[in-house]
């Protein structure tokens, strides 16, 4: 039996998402603060004697096969290895899809890490990040494995060490949002002055002062429930609340687990929403 490996692929939230300008290549110049949280997809990778790459996911909203970003990650490393093996990838989704939490990018990063180990390639984290950037803008962050200031399209990463730990309530109203649609409809005005990012924060309340997401100007008018969720989180004890990425997930930051759980119970009550209490990691 050929080797297999199972990895946990975390979700992320954005404390800050500044859209600075549109680039000549069609992408946008960004400045983000990205934070991993303890909500995980499970990615199992099994080497096979057949040279094929097969991807299976338990969510009907995620494509199998070549349309899956994990398939593209596997293809990239198998080509580098020049081996005759293929692989089977099984993804158990716990992170909502098209939700601003980076689930697909995190799964892809897990495939790169797993195959690098299974195939004995010995590729450095930096080399994997270069490969990952060609797959998706958020993939390098999940390979970086630190809270980070992300610049460019998200590929230039600087570790941030002064960010306090927090309890987080994630709320997704089961409204998938296309990131491409959001950026297409973003109206960039003249360049705004960028807020200074402190070297450290004394507590979660002070971290709240920098929370900002330019993409809310597109997503919230189309999905007003996002604003309602933000307000409800704050009214139930969150120190602050923000939409993550292009949406539609909203997060609230809390000082303690008990208050976070109590708020999650209120948000979950008689609604068909995804609600989870997690920690920053």
Residue pairs with C-beta under 8 A, 6 or more apart in sequence:
2 46
2 47
2 48
2 49
2 85
3 46
3 47
3 118
4 44
4 45
4 46
4 47
4 118
5 44
5 45
5 114
5 117
5 118
6 42
6 43
6 44
6 45
7 42
7 43
7 45
7 110
7 113
7 114
8 40
8 41
8 42
8 43
8 110
9 40
9 41
9 42
9 43
9 95
9 103
9 106
9 107
9 109
9 110
9 142
10 36
10 37
10 38
10 39
10 40
10 106
10 142
10 281
11 36
11 37
11 39
11 40
11 95
11 101
11 102
11 103
11 106
11 170
11 278
12 34
12 35
12 36
12 37
12 101
12 102
12 106
12 138
12 141
12 142
12 244
12 245
13 34
13 35
13 37
13 101
13 168
13 170
13 242
13 244
13 245
13 249
13 251
14 32
14 33
14 34
14 35
14 100
14 213
14 242
14 244
14 245
15 33
15 34
15 35
15 163
15 207
15 210
15 211
15 242
16 31
16 32
16 33
16 197
16 210
16 211
16 212
16 213
17 30
17 31
17 32
17 212
17 213
17 214
17 215
17 245
18 30
18 31
18 32
18 192
18 194
18 212
18 214
19 28
19 29
19 30
19 183
19 186
19 188
19 214
19 215
20 28
20 29
20 30
20 31
20 191
20 194
21 28
21 29
21 188
21 191
22 28
22 29
22 188
23 29
23 153
27 137
27 153
28 153
28 183
28 186
29 151
29 152
29 153
30 150
30 151
30 152
30 153
30 154
31 149
31 150
31 151
31 194
32 149
32 150
32 151
32 154
33 147
33 148
33 149
33 150
33 160
33 163
33 197
33 210
34 138
34 141
34 147
34 148
34 150
34 154
35 147
35 163
35 280
36 142
36 145
36 147
36 280
36 281
37 168
37 170
37 278
37 279
37 280
37 281
38 278
38 279
38 280
38 281
39 94
39 95
39 101
39 170
39 276
39 278
40 94
40 95
41 91
41 92
41 93
41 94
41 95
41 103
41 106
41 107
41 110
42 91
42 92
42 94
43 70
43 89
43 90
43 91
43 92
43 107
43 110
43 111
43 114
44 89
44 90
44 91
44 92
45 74
45 87
45 88
45 89
45 110
45 111
45 114
45 115
45 118
46 87
46 88
46 89
46 90
47 85
47 86
47 87
47 118
47 119
48 54
48 85
48 86
48 87
48 88
49 84
49 85
49 86
50 86
51 78
51 84
51 85
51 86
52 86
53 71
53 74
53 75
53 78
53 86
53 87
53 89
54 64
54 65
54 86
54 87
54 88
54 89
55 64
55 65
55 68
55 70
55 71
55 74
55 88
55 89
55 91
56 64
56 88
56 89
56 90
56 91
57 63
57 64
57 68
57 90
57 91
57 92
57 93
58 91
58 92
58 93
59 91
59 93
59 97
61 97
61 98
61 176
62 68
62 91
62 93
62 97
62 104
65 71
66 72
68 89
68 91
68 104
69 104
69 105
69 107
69 108
69 135
69 136
69 139
70 89
70 91
70 104
70 107
70 108
70 110
70 111
71 89
72 108
72 135
73 108
73 109
73 111
73 112
73 115
73 131
73 132
73 135
73 139
74 87
74 89
74 111
74 115
76 112
76 131
76 134
76 135
77 111
77 112
77 115
77 116
77 119
77 121
77 123
77 131
78 85
78 86
78 87
78 115
78 119
80 121
80 123
81 115
81 119
81 121
83 119
85 119
87 115
87 118
89 111
91 107
93 103
95 101
95 102
95 103
95 106
96 103
96 172
96 174
96 249
96 274
97 103
97 104
97 176
98 176
98 177
98 178
98 179
99 172
99 176
99 177
99 244
99 245
99 247
99 248
99 249
99 274
100 177
100 179
100 243
100 244
100 245
100 246
100 247
100 248
100 249
101 170
101 172
101 244
101 245
101 249
102 138
102 141
102 142
102 245
104 136
105 135
105 136
105 137
105 138
105 139
105 141
105 142
106 138
106 142
108 132
108 135
108 136
108 139
108 142
109 132
109 139
109 142
109 143
110 142
112 128
112 131
112 132
112 139
112 143
113 128
113 143
115 121
116 122
116 123
116 128
123 131
125 143
125 144
128 143
129 139
129 140
129 143
129 144
129 155
129 157
132 139
132 140
132 142
132 143
133 139
133 140
133 153
133 155
137 153
137 154
137 155
138 154
140 154
140 155
140 157
141 148
141 150
141 154
141 157
144 157
144 159
146 157
146 159
146 160
147 159
147 160
147 161
147 163
147 280
148 157
148 158
148 159
148 160
149 157
149 158
149 160
149 197
150 156
150 157
151 157
151 158
160 197
161 200
162 198
162 199
162 200
162 201
163 200
163 201
163 207
163 280
164 201
164 202
164 203
164 204
164 206
164 207
165 279
165 280
166 204
166 207
166 253
166 254
166 255
166 279
166 280
167 253
167 254
167 255
167 256
167 257
167 259
167 260
167 277
167 278
167 279
168 251
168 252
168 253
168 254
168 260
168 277
168 278
168 279
168 280
169 233
169 238
169 251
169 252
169 254
169 260
169 263
169 264
169 267
169 275
169 276
169 277
169 278
170 244
170 249
170 250
170 251
170 274
170 275
170 276
170 277
170 278
171 229
171 233
171 249
171 250
171 251
171 252
171 267
171 273
171 274
171 275
172 248
172 249
172 250
172 273
172 274
172 275
173 223
173 225
173 226
173 229
173 248
173 271
173 273
173 274
174 272
174 273
174 274
175 223
175 225
175 247
175 248
176 248
177 219
177 223
177 246
177 247
177 248
178 246
179 245
179 246
182 215
182 218
182 219
182 246
182 247
183 215
183 246
185 218
186 214
186 215
186 217
186 218
187 217
195 210
195 212
197 210
198 206
198 210
201 207
203 255
204 239
204 253
204 254
204 255
205 239
205 255
207 240
207 253
208 239
208 240
208 253
211 240
211 242
212 242
213 242
213 243
213 244
213 245
215 243
215 245
215 246
215 247
216 226
216 242
216 243
216 247
218 246
219 226
219 243
219 246
219 247
219 248
220 226
220 227
220 243
220 247
223 247
223 248
225 248
226 243
226 247
226 248
226 250
229 241
229 250
229 267
230 241
230 242
230 243
230 250
230 252
231 241
232 266
232 267
233 241
233 250
233 251
233 252
233 263
233 267
234 240
234 241
234 252
236 262
236 263
236 266
236 267
237 254
237 259
237 260
237 262
237 263
238 252
238 253
238 254
238 263
239 252
239 253
239 254
239 255
240 252
240 253
241 250
241 251
241 252
241 253
242 250
242 251
243 249
243 250
244 250
244 251
249 274
252 260
252 263
254 260
254 263
257 277
260 277
261 277
264 275
264 276
264 277
267 273
267 275
268 275
